[in-house]
Amino acid sequence: MKTHSGAKKRFKLTSRGKLRGRHAFTSHILEKKTAKRKRAHGRPARISAHDATRVKRMLGASK
């Protein structure tokens, strides 16, 4: 089974099997957002367990 090209560009699987991805709301309309919020969004987001199963399947990491 091939790896989903869009998923491999957006998500990274950690050594422990967790998923990392980008935060939403980081690309534009940044003037009104606080510096603390923008800084926090710079760090990778943890993908929820609900979405993780689907994303792992797209990445080819079955379980």
C-alpha positions in Angstrom: 0.0 0.0 0.0 1.4 3.4 -0.9 1.9 6.2 1.5 -0.5 9.2 1.2 1.5 12.0 -0.2 -0.4 14.8 1.6 -0.2 13.0 4.9 3.6 12.4 4.7 4.1 16.2 4.2 1.9 17.2 7.1 2.4 14.6 9.9 5.4 12.9 11.6 5.3 9.7 13.6 7.4 9.9 16.7 9.5 7.0 18.0 6.9 6.2 20.6 4.1 6.0 17.9 2.5 9.3 18.6 1.7 11.8 15.8 2.9 15.3 15.5 1.4 17.9 13.1 0.9 21.6 12.7 -1.5 23.8 14.6 -4.5 25.4 12.9 -4.9 29.2 12.8 -1.2 30.0 12.2 -0.9 31.4 8.7 -2.8 34.7 8.6 -4.8 37.3 10.7 -2.0 37.2 13.3 -2.3 40.8 14.4 -5.2 40.1 16.8 -3.6 36.9 18.3 -1.5 37.2 21.4 2.2 36.6 21.2 1.8 33.7 23.7 -0.8 32.0 21.4 1.4 32.5 18.3 4.4 31.1 20.1 2.5 28.0 21.3 1.2 27.4 17.8 4.8 27.3 16.5 5.4 24.1 18.4 4.0 20.9 16.9 0.5 19.8 17.9 -0.3 16.3 19.1 -2.9 14.6 16.9 -5.9 13.3 18.9 -6.3 9.6 19.3 -9.5 9.7 17.3 -7.7 11.1 14.2 -4.5 9.2 14.8 -5.8 5.8 13.6 -6.8 7.3 10.2 -3.5 9.3 9.8 -1.3 6.3 10.8 -3.1 4.2 8.1 -2.4 6.9 5.5 1.3 6.9 6.6 1.5 3.1 6.3 2.1 2.5 10.0 -0.7 0.1 10.6 -1.0 -0.2 14.4 
